Amino acid sequence: MLNTILISVLGIICATVLGFLVGIARLSTNWLIAKLAAIYIEIFRNLPLLLQVFFWYFAVLRSLPLPRNSLQMGDWFFLNIRGIYIPRPVPEQGFVLLGIIFLLSIAGVCALKIWARKHQEKTGIELPTLRTSLAIVIIPSTITWFATGGPLHWELSSLQGFNFKGGLTVIPELAALLLALTVYTSSLIAEIVRSGILSVNHAQTEAARALGLPQRKILRLVIIPQALRVMIPQMTSQYLNLVKNSS
């Protein structure tokens, strides 16, 4: 049960992010980007999921080197046939206080966003909140971090004998299943995103451009909110399919 919950949550997050990016790229005015996104979708959504699991596990992960010849990035990340080894966060005294300060900072950012939105609705003036939001989060958290002496350190993996000890280990079976579910489901979500965006009347885009909005804001403020009503029911079905496929 816990394995199903873990792989489902990770798969839904990764597939949603990747699917949105590929779906938007599919509608790009750049010919190369649009074609690459189309090829990605056509290949992975038409390959059986079980075949993709076998590919990632046997063709990719099982062909990695032994622990003594691991692919590594400094002393932080190691990749070999037995899994992926990453640093493990170890909280110390004062970590709870740091967490409370961070959560309060996030609450302050949310309050700032709400106030800025109400101000814009009343006056029509959009207030820049990015730098202020970053300051609200970074400054108190940094002060608390140094005041408590750095209440978090990272336990690194190290080769001891024939295998690595310490840190966190992502076993090949989990990595293969997560990769297969993410790639397969994201190709389906990409088509949902594409169809949702195309369902929005093109006059909405033209009106937003007439107001002088840049393409990024047109997509974020005009197109995506209207497309969600078409996308959400279909994406919910894909999430349920991902949970079932994880078994």
Secondary structure, 3 states (H helix, E strand, C coil): CHHHHHHHHHHHHHHHHHHHHHHHHHCCCCHHHHHHHHHHHHHHCCCCHHHHHHHHHHHHHHHCCCHHHCEEECCCEEEECCEEEECEEEECCCHHHHHHHHHHHHHHHHHHHHHHHHHHHHHCCCCCCHHHHHHHHHHHHHHHHHHCCCCEEEECCEEECCEEECCEEECHHHHHHHHHHHHHHHHHHHHHHHHHHHHCCHHHHHHHHHCCCCHHHHHHHHHHHHHHHHHHHHHHHHHHHHHHHCC
